[in-house]
Amino acid sequence: MNSDQFEQLRTVAGPVSRETFDRLIAFQAVFEKWAQRINLVSPSTLPEVWQRHILDSAQLARLQPEAKYWVDLGSGGGFPGLILAFLLAERAGASIALIESNRKKAGFLQAIIGEFSLPARVHAKRIEDCWGLVENVEVVTARALAPLPLLLRLSVPWLKQEARGLFHKGRDYRTEVEESAKLWRFELIEHRSVIDPQSVILEIDALRDA
């Protein structure tokens, strides 16, 4: 099973060391223990943590293989932020900021970062309160956080400073894109999810006022 999972990870995320894979397997076990105590993801998805959450998050790494400075909005149970932190550990000098206002979830994120010595920092604040704290961002991520128009508003200080967004979206994403286009101008690339054929990763660049 582990051999199959390793190949799955490399297919989804790109070149990944066996050590990073082993650390992600260890993380999954720790995550499942935490999830029994606090609500980190929907309980119905717990039997599918590897596929539905870890691999789904890991696919972002392939889309920006050179980027080193990331921020994840509403990190919650750590998807995609914590998974990216494991993968970014292989990029010299890379790091990710995890923004999560829920104190229990922020505590979980911090515990994982400490246990696995990840290149990440938790900001237990509202996203708007972090605009001046997290700088030099290259990529902004968010998963299951908010509709795209709100995501763009929350990301605007970074996206207007040459960062790009990578946002997981489901089957109704076109409506969100149309609503966003009424408020903003931006360049858009739609990446079909390699995990869920009904989902996409929206790559947003060059954000500016309409």
Backbone bond lengths (Angstrom), bond angles and torsions (degrees), N, CA, C in turn:
res aa  C-N    CA-C-N  psi(-1)  N-CA   C-N-CA  omega(-1)  CA-C   N-CA-C  phi
1 M - - - 1.459 - - 1.518 111.26 -
2 N 1.359 116.90 -45.04 1.453 119.58 -178.12 1.523 112.03 -61.13
3 S 1.330 117.52 -38.01 1.457 121.00 178.88 1.518 110.51 -62.19
4 D 1.328 117.03 -42.78 1.460 121.34 177.87 1.525 110.72 -63.86
5 Q 1.323 116.81 -42.21 1.455 120.36 -179.38 1.529 111.11 -65.94
6 F 1.314 116.88 -37.64 1.460 120.88 178.10 1.526 110.41 -61.11
7 E 1.319 116.52 -44.61 1.464 119.87 178.61 1.517 111.32 -66.72
8 Q 1.325 116.76 -36.92 1.468 119.92 175.39 1.524 110.70 -58.61
9 L 1.324 116.00 -46.15 1.457 120.59 -178.49 1.523 111.13 -62.34
10 R 1.319 117.12 -44.52 1.463 120.93 -179.11 1.529 111.09 -66.80
11 T 1.306 116.82 -35.19 1.465 120.12 177.06 1.521 111.02 -65.30
12 V 1.318 115.55 -40.84 1.464 120.99 -175.78 1.521 112.49 -78.55
13 A 1.338 116.76 -45.50 1.465 121.24 -169.31 1.519 114.08 -100.65
14 G 1.332 117.86 -13.93 1.454 120.27 -173.31 1.513 110.23 95.45
15 P 1.331 118.10 -166.57 1.472 120.68 -177.40 1.526 112.25 -56.11
16 V 1.318 115.93 122.38 1.467 122.89 -179.90 1.528 107.33 -138.27
17 S 1.320 116.22 136.83 1.463 119.78 -179.73 1.528 111.15 -76.22
18 R 1.313 115.40 159.15 1.464 120.23 175.77 1.526 110.24 -63.31
19 E 1.319 116.87 -34.07 1.464 120.03 179.30 1.525 111.19 -62.63
20 T 1.335 116.67 -43.96 1.462 119.61 178.05 1.517 110.87 -64.08
21 F 1.317 116.82 -40.43 1.460 120.37 176.88 1.525 110.77 -59.34
22 D 1.323 117.00 -46.99 1.465 120.77 -179.82 1.529 110.88 -61.02
23 R 1.327 116.76 -37.36 1.461 120.52 178.39 1.534 111.22 -67.27
24 L 1.313 117.09 -36.01 1.464 120.07 177.54 1.530 111.42 -69.06
25 I 1.324 116.75 -36.77 1.464 119.83 175.73 1.524 109.99 -63.92
26 A 1.331 116.77 -41.80 1.465 120.54 177.32 1.522 110.69 -64.70
27 F 1.327 116.31 -40.13 1.465 119.92 177.03 1.526 111.35 -60.28
28 Q 1.320 117.00 -42.33 1.456 119.81 -179.34 1.526 111.02 -56.99
29 A 1.318 117.32 -42.36 1.466 120.75 179.45 1.525 111.22 -64.46
30 V 1.325 116.66 -41.76 1.467 120.46 178.62 1.527 110.11 -67.09
31 F 1.324 116.21 -42.86 1.458 120.60 179.65 1.527 111.12 -57.65
32 E 1.323 117.13 -44.56 1.465 120.80 -177.28 1.523 111.44 -64.20
33 K 1.328 117.27 -32.55 1.467 120.23 176.05 1.529 110.76 -69.00
34 W 1.333 116.42 -44.40 1.468 120.07 178.00 1.528 111.07 -62.55
35 A 1.329 115.93 -38.86 1.469 120.50 -176.02 1.520 112.31 -65.91
36 Q 1.314 117.40 -18.25 1.462 120.31 175.77 1.531 111.21 -76.01
37 R 1.339 116.31 -17.64 1.462 120.84 -176.98 1.523 113.54 -104.95
38 I 1.331 116.64 -38.01 1.468 119.45 177.97 1.519 109.16 -130.38
39 N 1.316 115.88 154.96 1.461 121.77 -174.59 1.523 110.05 -80.32
40 L 1.327 117.31 94.23 1.460 121.95 -178.28 1.522 112.62 -94.18
41 V 1.328 116.79 -36.10 1.463 122.91 175.13 1.516 107.72 -143.93
42 S 1.316 116.49 170.31 1.454 119.76 175.96 1.527 109.94 -58.99
43 P 1.339 118.20 127.81 1.473 120.65 -178.26 1.522 113.44 -54.37
44 S 1.327 116.89 -30.68 1.466 120.03 -178.11 1.527 112.22 -66.73
45 T 1.341 117.38 -18.97 1.467 120.28 -178.41 1.524 112.82 -96.20
46 L 1.325 118.27 -3.57 1.461 120.58 -176.90 1.539 113.56 -60.14
47 P 1.340 119.58 -36.13 1.466 117.83 177.77 1.529 113.29 -67.22
48 E 1.338 116.91 -10.92 1.471 121.22 -176.53 1.519 111.88 -119.14
49 V 1.319 117.77 31.03 1.466 120.84 -174.52 1.526 111.65 -57.29
50 W 1.328 117.38 -44.37 1.461 119.64 -175.97 1.527 111.15 -61.61
51 Q 1.313 116.11 -51.97 1.465 120.45 -175.85 1.527 111.95 -75.08
52 R 1.308 115.80 -50.83 1.467 120.45 -168.59 1.530 113.24 -78.33
53 H 1.303 117.12 -27.32 1.463 119.19 -176.86 1.536 113.11 -115.36
54 I 1.331 117.03 -51.24 1.464 118.87 -175.61 1.523 111.55 -70.31
55 L 1.331 118.10 -54.14 1.459 119.76 179.62 1.521 111.98 -66.08
56 D 1.317 117.15 -37.36 1.466 120.65 178.87 1.525 110.68 -60.56
57 S 1.322 116.43 -36.31 1.464 121.04 177.35 1.524 111.56 -75.41
58 A 1.324 116.28 -40.29 1.465 121.36 -174.03 1.516 112.96 -64.19
59 Q 1.330 117.89 -24.59 1.464 119.47 -177.33 1.527 112.64 -63.83
60 L 1.328 118.06 -19.02 1.457 119.94 178.62 1.522 111.88 -66.49
61 A 1.324 117.46 -30.74 1.462 120.66 -176.85 1.520 111.24 -61.19
62 R 1.314 117.46 -36.49 1.465 121.09 -179.84 1.525 111.40 -67.89
63 L 1.316 117.78 -29.08 1.462 121.05 -176.71 1.516 112.91 -74.04
64 Q 1.326 117.60 -24.80 1.471 122.14 178.53 1.529 108.90 -135.27
65 P 1.315 117.13 71.08 1.473 120.43 -171.65 1.523 114.77 -70.47
66 E 1.321 117.72 -15.73 1.463 120.21 -178.61 1.523 113.09 -103.80
67 A 1.313 117.60 -14.93 1.474 120.98 -174.51 1.529 110.82 -67.19
68 K 1.327 115.59 140.39 1.461 120.49 -178.01 1.527 113.75 -116.33
69 Y 1.329 117.75 -23.84 1.460 119.30 -173.09 1.530 109.55 -118.13
70 W 1.320 114.74 110.77 1.460 122.22 -172.25 1.520 109.98 -121.45
71 V 1.333 115.91 156.87 1.458 121.78 168.88 1.520 107.97 -136.84
72 D 1.332 116.10 135.22 1.464 122.37 179.73 1.522 108.57 -113.60
73 L 1.323 116.68 124.37 1.460 121.84 -175.63 1.522 110.89 -94.40
74 G 1.335 116.89 131.88 1.456 120.78 179.81 1.514 111.56 61.21
75 S 1.326 116.57 56.01 1.467 121.23 -169.04 1.524 114.07 -63.83
76 G 1.334 118.09 -26.56 1.461 121.10 174.23 1.517 113.41 53.97
77 G 1.344 116.25 -119.55 1.456 121.65 -179.36 1.513 113.88 -80.78
78 G 1.345 117.08 5.76 1.456 120.00 175.75 1.505 115.93 102.66
79 F 1.341 116.84 12.02 1.463 120.40 -178.93 1.525 110.16 -116.53
80 P 1.321 118.11 119.49 1.460 126.94 7.07 1.535 115.17 -92.21
81 G 1.342 118.49 -4.84 1.457 121.64 -166.78 1.520 115.98 -55.08
82 L 1.344 117.35 -51.37 1.465 118.99 -178.82 1.519 111.97 -64.90
83 I 1.328 116.88 -39.36 1.462 119.91 -179.88 1.518 110.20 -63.04
84 L 1.326 116.77 -41.14 1.457 120.07 176.50 1.526 110.85 -63.65
85 A 1.324 117.33 -35.12 1.466 120.34 178.51 1.526 110.85 -61.84
86 F 1.334 117.37 -42.19 1.465 120.23 176.25 1.530 110.67 -60.13
87 L 1.327 116.66 -43.72 1.463 120.70 -177.79 1.523 111.54 -72.48
88 L 1.328 116.90 -36.78 1.462 120.50 -179.60 1.525 112.04 -69.06
89 A 1.319 117.45 -18.68 1.460 120.27 177.56 1.523 111.33 -60.36
90 E 1.340 116.74 -18.89 1.460 120.73 178.15 1.524 112.44 -88.04
91 R 1.334 117.48 -5.96 1.470 121.08 178.88 1.530 108.30 -104.50
92 A 1.294 117.06 115.84 1.464 121.12 -176.70 1.523 110.88 -56.03
93 G 1.341 115.45 125.83 1.451 120.68 176.46 1.518 115.70 80.90
94 A 1.326 117.98 1.37 1.467 120.72 -177.32 1.524 111.28 -80.82
95 S 1.336 115.83 155.10 1.470 121.05 177.86 1.515 109.44 -159.91
96 I 1.325 115.36 163.62 1.453 121.30 177.34 1.521 109.32 -138.88
97 A 1.329 115.63 138.63 1.457 122.05 174.09 1.521 108.37 -96.32
98 L 1.321 116.65 131.28 1.464 122.55 178.99 1.518 108.53 -109.12
99 I 1.325 116.91 117.95 1.453 121.30 -179.13 1.522 109.00 -105.04
100 E 1.330 116.35 119.43 1.463 122.10 -177.46 1.526 109.22 -150.17
101 S 1.318 116.95 114.82 1.465 120.75 -175.26 1.523 113.34 -81.00
102 N 1.340 117.51 -21.01 1.458 120.69 178.67 1.524 109.60 -72.53
103 R 1.320 117.10 120.63 1.470 120.41 -171.59 1.526 112.70 -65.50
104 K 1.331 117.54 -38.68 1.461 119.27 179.54 1.527 111.18 -65.21
105 K 1.322 116.15 -43.69 1.460 119.31 179.40 1.524 110.81 -68.73
106 A 1.329 116.60 -38.19 1.466 119.53 176.58 1.525 110.53 -62.56
107 G 1.329 116.77 -37.12 1.464 120.69 176.65 1.520 111.81 -63.95
108 F 1.334 115.75 -40.80 1.470 119.93 175.67 1.518 111.15 -60.97
109 L 1.335 116.71 -47.35 1.463 120.92 -179.94 1.529 111.09 -58.17
110 Q 1.331 115.39 -44.70 1.458 119.82 -179.24 1.529 111.18 -64.46
111 A 1.312 116.55 -39.18 1.468 120.42 179.47 1.530 111.05 -62.56
112 I 1.316 116.84 -42.14 1.464 120.92 179.82 1.524 110.74 -67.02
113 I 1.325 116.08 -43.27 1.466 119.99 178.30 1.522 110.54 -57.71
114 G 1.338 115.85 -43.73 1.454 119.67 179.25 1.514 113.07 -67.75
115 E 1.321 116.55 -42.88 1.468 120.38 -177.01 1.522 112.52 -64.57
116 F 1.336 116.18 -36.69 1.462 119.85 -175.71 1.531 113.11 -107.43
117 S 1.320 116.97 6.00 1.473 121.92 179.28 1.525 111.60 51.43
118 L 1.327 115.66 54.60 1.461 121.31 -176.28 1.526 111.76 -85.99
119 P 1.318 117.82 150.18 1.462 121.96 177.97 1.527 110.73 -81.32
120 A 1.309 115.65 69.01 1.462 121.33 -175.26 1.521 110.18 -146.00
121 R 1.329 115.01 158.56 1.458 121.06 177.13 1.525 108.75 -137.75
122 V 1.319 116.41 135.96 1.464 121.32 -179.93 1.527 110.03 -95.97
123 H 1.314 115.14 134.65 1.459 122.00 171.96 1.523 107.14 -115.12
124 A 1.322 117.00 105.28 1.463 121.74 -177.88 1.522 108.98 -85.47
125 K 1.324 114.92 66.89 1.466 122.17 -175.97 1.520 109.75 -143.39
126 R 1.335 115.04 171.04 1.454 120.24 169.85 1.522 108.59 -69.14
127 I 1.317 116.01 151.62 1.463 120.08 -177.46 1.522 111.47 -58.55
128 E 1.333 116.74 -43.05 1.465 119.79 -178.66 1.519 111.89 -61.05
129 D 1.313 117.43 -29.25 1.468 120.76 -179.44 1.529 112.19 -77.26
130 C 1.325 116.29 -6.66 1.470 120.10 -178.76 1.526 112.54 -103.86
131 W 1.332 116.66 -0.81 1.462 118.96 -176.71 1.521 112.46 -56.12
132 G 1.318 117.42 -39.06 1.456 120.16 -179.29 1.515 114.77 -92.43
133 L 1.341 116.44 -3.60 1.462 121.19 -176.86 1.521 113.30 -95.08
134 V 1.326 115.74 -33.77 1.466 121.04 -176.01 1.527 107.95 -105.67
135 E 1.311 116.01 112.67 1.465 120.58 -172.40 1.527 111.39 -121.53
136 N 1.324 114.83 168.22 1.471 122.72 176.94 1.525 112.37 58.36
137 V 1.315 116.32 36.61 1.465 121.37 -176.81 1.535 110.35 -78.24
138 E 1.319 115.10 136.22 1.463 120.97 175.59 1.531 112.15 -101.85
139 V 1.333 116.30 -33.80 1.469 120.64 -177.34 1.524 109.56 -137.66
140 V 1.341 115.34 133.65 1.462 122.79 174.86 1.525 107.66 -111.01
141 T 1.330 117.25 129.79 1.459 120.66 179.12 1.529 110.53 -122.80
142 A 1.320 115.46 157.63 1.467 122.09 173.29 1.516 107.58 -164.20
143 R 1.313 115.73 144.08 1.472 121.52 -177.66 1.526 107.93 -138.86
144 A 1.331 115.48 122.66 1.465 121.08 177.35 1.525 112.03 55.85
145 L 1.331 116.24 40.83 1.460 120.00 -177.65 1.515 112.75 -104.23
146 A 1.333 117.71 -50.27 1.465 120.46 -172.98 1.525 109.00 -163.85
147 P 1.338 117.43 162.66 1.475 120.34 172.54 1.525 110.43 -60.27
148 L 1.326 116.04 154.84 1.456 120.54 -174.69 1.536 113.94 -57.00
149 P 1.333 120.77 -41.63 1.470 117.71 178.95 1.527 112.79 -57.15
150 L 1.319 117.02 -40.03 1.470 119.99 178.49 1.526 110.60 -71.97
151 L 1.330 117.58 -38.98 1.459 120.12 177.74 1.527 111.10 -57.69
152 L 1.334 116.05 -42.55 1.456 119.26 -179.81 1.525 110.79 -65.86
153 R 1.332 116.61 -38.92 1.470 118.70 178.28 1.526 110.64 -64.47
154 L 1.323 116.93 -40.50 1.463 120.64 179.36 1.527 112.19 -69.32
155 S 1.332 116.60 -26.34 1.463 121.55 -176.03 1.525 113.21 -96.47
156 V 1.316 117.61 -5.85 1.465 120.95 -167.13 1.530 114.69 -54.82
157 P 1.333 121.51 -39.62 1.463 118.20 -178.97 1.531 112.96 -62.03
158 W 1.313 116.80 -30.87 1.467 120.90 179.86 1.527 111.01 -85.76
159 L 1.333 116.97 -43.25 1.458 119.83 -176.51 1.526 112.09 -69.00
160 K 1.318 117.43 -24.23 1.469 120.33 176.24 1.528 111.59 -83.16
161 Q 1.322 116.62 -6.15 1.460 121.09 178.83 1.526 110.84 -113.38
162 E 1.323 115.47 37.96 1.468 123.53 171.68 1.518 114.97 79.24
163 A 1.326 118.76 0.63 1.467 119.22 170.66 1.524 108.74 -72.84
164 R 1.310 116.07 161.10 1.463 119.99 174.28 1.512 109.28 -124.45
165 G 1.317 116.27 153.27 1.454 121.10 -179.53 1.512 111.86 -99.05
166 L 1.326 116.05 143.47 1.459 122.78 170.26 1.527 106.54 -126.04
167 F 1.324 116.11 104.17 1.459 121.19 -172.04 1.524 111.12 -119.99
168 H 1.334 115.70 122.83 1.464 120.72 173.71 1.524 109.63 -67.92
169 K 1.325 116.13 134.07 1.462 120.51 176.87 1.524 110.22 -142.56
170 G 1.334 115.33 152.61 1.455 121.80 -178.82 1.514 113.34 -93.48
171 R 1.307 116.35 -161.73 1.467 121.90 -169.16 1.524 113.69 -64.63
172 D 1.344 118.49 -23.82 1.462 121.31 -177.30 1.530 112.70 -94.40
173 Y 1.317 116.37 23.07 1.460 119.39 -173.16 1.526 113.36 -64.18
174 R 1.329 118.18 -28.30 1.466 119.98 -176.38 1.540 111.18 -62.59
175 T 1.308 116.62 -36.65 1.461 119.55 176.97 1.522 110.69 -62.90
176 E 1.327 116.79 -41.04 1.459 120.57 178.75 1.529 111.26 -65.65
177 V 1.320 116.52 -37.94 1.460 120.18 177.76 1.530 110.42 -64.19
178 E 1.325 116.58 -43.54 1.462 120.45 179.23 1.525 111.52 -62.44
179 E 1.315 117.33 -41.96 1.460 120.80 177.57 1.524 111.17 -64.62
180 S 1.313 116.36 -39.52 1.467 120.83 -179.96 1.524 111.27 -65.79
181 A 1.339 116.14 -35.89 1.464 120.71 -177.63 1.523 112.39 -67.34
182 K 1.323 117.60 -17.26 1.461 121.10 175.62 1.527 111.33 -75.86
183 L 1.331 116.29 -20.89 1.461 121.53 -174.31 1.522 113.02 -109.00
184 W 1.355 116.30 -27.98 1.461 120.76 -172.69 1.520 110.88 -136.46
185 R 1.312 115.06 161.48 1.459 122.20 166.06 1.526 106.75 -111.35
186 F 1.311 117.17 139.46 1.466 120.23 -178.13 1.516 109.59 -164.27
187 E 1.309 115.00 161.33 1.459 121.82 172.49 1.531 107.92 -95.92
188 L 1.319 115.60 138.35 1.470 120.56 -173.04 1.516 110.89 -130.71
189 I 1.330 114.97 131.57 1.463 121.76 168.71 1.525 107.40 -121.80
190 E 1.312 116.63 129.21 1.462 121.72 178.40 1.532 108.73 -98.46
191 H 1.325 116.30 116.41 1.464 121.34 176.38 1.530 108.25 -103.30
192 R 1.302 116.94 117.82 1.465 119.35 177.26 1.523 109.46 -65.98
193 S 1.328 116.85 131.05 1.458 120.71 179.25 1.521 110.49 -61.19
194 V 1.329 115.88 136.72 1.469 119.49 177.02 1.520 111.26 -85.76
195 I 1.319 116.91 -3.29 1.462 121.93 -179.77 1.524 111.14 -103.18
196 D 1.324 116.42 -44.96 1.463 122.17 -178.01 1.527 108.66 -125.21
197 P 1.329 118.80 109.57 1.466 121.04 -176.06 1.517 114.06 -63.17
198 Q 1.340 117.46 -14.27 1.457 120.16 178.06 1.532 112.45 -92.99
199 S 1.314 116.96 1.84 1.456 121.23 -178.14 1.524 110.73 -116.97
200 V 1.336 114.79 163.61 1.457 120.89 179.46 1.530 109.46 -137.24
201 I 1.325 114.51 163.34 1.466 121.46 165.75 1.518 105.11 -110.82
202 L 1.319 116.24 119.68 1.458 120.27 177.94 1.524 108.95 -91.04
203 E 1.312 115.91 120.68 1.455 121.52 176.22 1.526 108.65 -98.25
204 I 1.302 117.17 114.51 1.466 123.93 -175.10 1.516 108.95 -109.87
205 D 1.328 116.15 129.81 1.460 121.06 -179.09 1.526 109.29 -139.80
206 A 1.337 116.13 160.14 1.469 122.86 173.97 1.533 111.64 57.04
207 L 1.312 117.67 45.18 1.462 121.10 -179.94 1.539 110.44 -68.17
208 R 1.319 115.58 135.23 1.453 121.53 177.74 1.518 109.03 -153.37
209 D 1.318 115.94 164.30 1.466 120.44 -178.54 1.524 110.41 -66.36
210 A 1.332 115.31 148.00 1.456 120.48 178.49 1.522 109.90 -68.98
